[in-house]
Structure formats: C-alpha cells, structure tokens
Amino acid sequence: MKHSILALILLLTLIAQPAAAQAPQAPAMPAEYAAVLQSLGRQGDFKDNVLKVNIPRSDLKVVVDGVATPTPFGFGGWVAMTKGQGMEVLMGDLVLTESEVNPVMSALLDNGIDVTALHNHFFFDTPRMFFMHVHAHGSAADLAGKLQPALALIGKSAQSETASGRAISGTLTTDALAKIIGTAGEQNSAVYKITIGRPDIAMKEMGATINARMGLNTWAAFYGTDTDAVVAGDIAMLSAEVTPVLKALRANGINVVAIHHHMTGTTPDVFFLHYWGKGAADKLATGVKAAIDKTGPARK
C-alpha cells in the first residue's frame, strides 16, 4: 500500500512538471534598471525589454472642458529605457505645467538630455498642461543621474490655476469598448485605457527596437459611464495616414487637438495626433475605431 501511494505521488509529480514548465514567467528586471528606479525614487516595470519609469502628475487636479479628469486619463508622465548597441536608448514624455516648462527644459539640456518636442494634448484644460518629449543615450546609471535634476523640479510648487469641474460617477462596460476597438485595455482607477502598438513600423535606434513601450503606439483612454463619457488619446501615423485619420475622427464628431512629432532623427517619420470627445461611450469608441482602421498595413 505504501509503495502504491509513493508511485501515485511520483506519477502526479511527473504530470505536473510539463504544466509548470510551460507557465509563463515575467522576466526579471535587470539589476541596472532596478537601480534606476531606486536612484530616481520612482516606481516602474520591465516588460518587452523596456524599463518604464512612471512620473504621474497626481499632485494636480486637471479640469478639461468642464470635466474633472483623473490622472490616468492623460497625465501620467514617463521615461523608458531599452538596450541598444553598447548603450541604453532613453525616450520619454514629461507632463508639465506652464511655469515648469522652461526650468525643466534647461535642467534637461544642461545635463545632456535632448528635448525633441513640446506641445499640448488638450484644449480647454485648467491648469494648462504641456508635454515634453525627451531623448538620450548612455548607461542606465548615467541617464538616471542626468534626469534627476529635471525631475526634481516637477510638482514642487502649488497649483496656481484651479477650476471647478464635474466628476463623472459610475462605471463603463469595458468589455463592450474592447470589442468595438478590437483590443483589450487596462483599468487604472476610473480610467479604461486601450494601447495598440505599431509593429508594422520597423523603427530602430542604435540597434534598439523602438516598440509600444518606448512610445510608438496608439492609445485611447475612456472615463465616465456608458451614456456620459469622455475619451482622449493619441494615434501614431505614417504621413500617408494623417489625412484619412483626420477625416475619420471629424466624421464621427471627435475633436482633433494636436498633430505633431514626438521623436527626431527616426526613420520612418511618424506623426502623432491627439483627440478629445464627449458623449456615449460606444459612439466614442466607434469613432476612435474608424480612425484606427485608417492606420497600419490593413488600413481600410
């Protein structure tokens, strides 16, 4: 009887081993990236060979077009690093108030960090928010040291402009939004965000793949309820896609806020379009989907 029990345990162990071996495991964060998070005093994660450092503006209360918007709706700044040939490639997007723009820019430039773009993502926002894209090469530790003086200037002064805005109570039927867009998203607080990469655009820099986590992506953030929602987002486009995307958004009643570049010196040229809409969530998602369908190799 004892031998039978031992044999059964051995058999069950052998059966379980293949399943355990096949279970996906998150890649371990390289030690130099963990050191970056520690030195900057920030949180982040490591996926798809990219370290993403979170720099959210949770210190601000931003009202857009009369709506009090949560930080994840479009005010989560970040920097990202990935390994190139003998060095790290850094890209990022810092979220700044009007008074922070030039002090932060000077701190970046004085420490060898390039500024590749500065622009708005919203209309009718209080306080006025600006988005600064950054770029650099070097070792992980060196880049962290160069970033620190600029990051130390962010969020250190009290918010000078305030406005009253309505918060939207309730929830979204996120499965329905994912079905319309064709891609599942992630829930972050009251915001449902869908991110779509552009793997059809083979962008490299110093041997590093510039992927969705490095900023080459399209996204849509939804907040509100099924009948009372807002959407904001960004569409990554090749030059031939710009006008079709514009037409699709406007035909569906979604406002275009900005068209610009985020990166410099990359091939091919990629343009980014920011948009904003209010209304029923399914109608907004349908409009966003119509624009997304104008991008990529299978564009309609």
N, C-alpha and C positions, 0 to 999 in steps of 0.2 A: 504493500500500500504506500509506504514511504517513497519507494522508488518511482511509483506511478505519479505521485504528486510532484516529485522533482522533475520528472520528464515533462509533465504538463507545464510547469513553470518555465523550463527551458524552451519548450515549443512556443509559448506565448511571448517570450523574450525575443526569439528569432523572428516571429511575425511582426513584432512592433518595431524592430530595428529599421527596416526599409522606410516605414512611415516617418520615423523620427529623422532619418537621414534626408528625407525629401522636404521636411518642414523648412520654409524659408526663414532665414535669419537676417536681421538688419545688420548691415556692415558696421564694423567697429569704427568709431571716429578716430582718425589718425591723431597721435599724441600732439603734433604741432597745431592741429585745429582746436583740440581741447584747450591748449594753452592760449590760443587767440581769444576764445570765449572768456577764459579766466582773466586775462590781462585787460580786456575791454569791459569786464563786468556785465556781460550780456548773455542772453540765452540764445540758443540756436540749435540746428540739427545738421546731420550729414546724410545726404541721400544722393544717388546718381552722380557720385564722385564730386559733389559740391558741398562746401560748408556754407550754410545760410545763417547769417547773424541778424537777429531781429532788433530793430530800432523803432518800436512803435511810439506814436505820439499820444499815449494815453493821458498825458498831462493836459491835453487840450480838449475843449468841448466845441466841436465844429458844427455849425449850422449851415446847411446847403439848401438854398431855395425854400427856406422855411421849415426844413426838416432837421431835427437834432440827430446827427448821424453817429453811429458807434465807430470806434477807432478802426476795427477790422474792415469797415466799408471802403476804405481807401487811404488810410492814414498810417499804415504800417510800414515805416521805412526799413531798409535792409541793405546789407552788403553781402557779397558772396565771393568765395574763392574756389578755384579749381586748379589742378596741377597742369602746367604747360611743360615745355621743354626746358628743364633746369630752373624753373621758377614758377611761382603762383601767378595766376591771372585774377585780378580783382575787378569786379563791377558792382555797382550798387545804385540805390535811389534813396536819397535823404529827404525827409519831409520837414519843411521849414516854414516858419512864419516869415512875414515880410522883413521884420527887423533882424532876423537871424541870417538872411541870405548872404550878405557881403562879409560879415565876420567869419562865418563858416567857410565861405569860398576862400578867403585869404588864408585861413588856417590850413586848408587842404593844399592850396598852391604852394605855400611856404614850406610844406613838408613833402613835396614831391608827388602829390596826388593830382591827377588831371581831372578837370571838370569838363564833361562832354556835352551837357545840356542843362538848361534851366527853363522851367515853364510851369504853366498851370495845368491842373487836371479837372478843375471845376469852375463853373460860373456861380455868381451869387453866393459865395462862401464867406462866412464870418467866423474867425478871422480869415483874411486872405491867406491861402496856402500855396506854397511853391515847392517844386520837386526838382532836386538837383542830382544829376547822374554823375557818377564818379568812376574812375578807371585808373589802374596802376599795375605794375609788375614788380616782383621781388619775392623775398622769402616771406613765409606766413608771419613770423615774428616781426620782421621789419615793417610789413604792411600794417600790422596791428599798431605798432608804435607810431607810424605816420598818421594813422586815422585818429588816434586818441585825442590830440589837441582840438580837432574839429568837433568830434562827438561830445567833448566836454562843454562845448558852447550851446548845445541843443537843450532846450527846455529849462534853462536856468533863470529865466525872467518870467514874471507873472503875465498871464494872458492879458493883453492890452485892449483887445476888442471882444465884446460879447454880444450875443443876440439871443433872443428867445426863439425857440423852435419847438415844434411838436414832436414828441416821441411817438412812435407807432407801436401800439401794444398788440400782441398776437403772434401767430406763427405762420410760416409758409409751408405749403405742401411741396417739400423739396424734391420728392420722387418725381412729381409732375414736371418740375423745372428741368431736372436732369434728363427726363425723357424727351422733352422738347429740344433741348440743346444737343442732346446726343452724347453727353459726357457727365459723369457723376462729379459732384463737388464735395466740399468740406464745410461743416458747420463750425463757426467760430463766434461764440456768443450769439447775438441775434442775427448774424450775417451768414448767408449761404453763398460761398464763392466757388465758381467753376473755373478751372485753369486748363487751358489747352495749349500744348506745345506746338512748335512748327518744325517737326523732324524732317520735313521736306526741304528745309533750308539748311544746307550743309555749311554752317559757319564755324570757322576755326580761328584761333588766335594763339600764336606761339605754340602751336601743336595741341592746344586745349580745345575740346569741343564746347561751344557756347550753346547750351541747351536751355530748356524752360526755366530751370532753377537759377540760371545765370541772367535771366531777363528776356530771353527770346520766347515770348509766349503771348497768348491772347487770354483775357480773363473777363469774367462778369460777376459782380457782387450784387446780391439781392438782399433787401431789408424791408420788413413790413409784414403784410398779410396777403392772402390770395387776392383780395379785392382792393387793397390800398398798399401799394408797394413802390419802391424806388429801385433803380438799377444804375450802376456806374461801372465802367470798365474800360478796357484798352484792347485794341485789335492790332496785331502785328501784321504788316502788309509789305509785299513787294510793290514796286512802283506801278505795275500794271493793274494791281488790285485796288488801288486807292479810290478811284472814281466809282467803280462798281459798289464798293463798300459804302461810300458816302450816299449813293443813291438808295441803297437798300435801307440804311438807317433812316433817312429822311422820309422815304415812302412809308415807313412804319411809325412815324411820329416820334422818333428818338432824336434828341438834340446832340449835335456834334459840338464838342467843347474845344478840342485842340488836335492839330496834326503836326507831327514833328519827328525828329530822330532822337534816339537815346544814346546811341553809340557812334563813335567816329573811327574811321580807318578800317572798317569791316567790309567784307565782300560776301554776298551782295549787299547793296544798300537796303536797309529795312526801315520802314516808316511806321509810326505808332499813332493811332487815332483814339482819342478819349471821348467818351459819350456819357450821356445822362438822360434818364427817362423816369416818368411818373405814371402810375396807372395800375391796372390789373396785372398781377404777376405773370399770368400766362401770355397776355398780349405783349408784355415787355420781352419775355423770353422768345416769343415768336419773331419779334423784330430783331433781336440780337442774333438769333439763328439765321435769319435771312442774310445778315451781313457776314457772318462767319462762313456761310456757304459760298461767298464770293472770294474766298481765300483758299490756298492750297492747290495741289495738283488736280483735285476732282471738282474744282470750282464750277458752279452752275451758271 
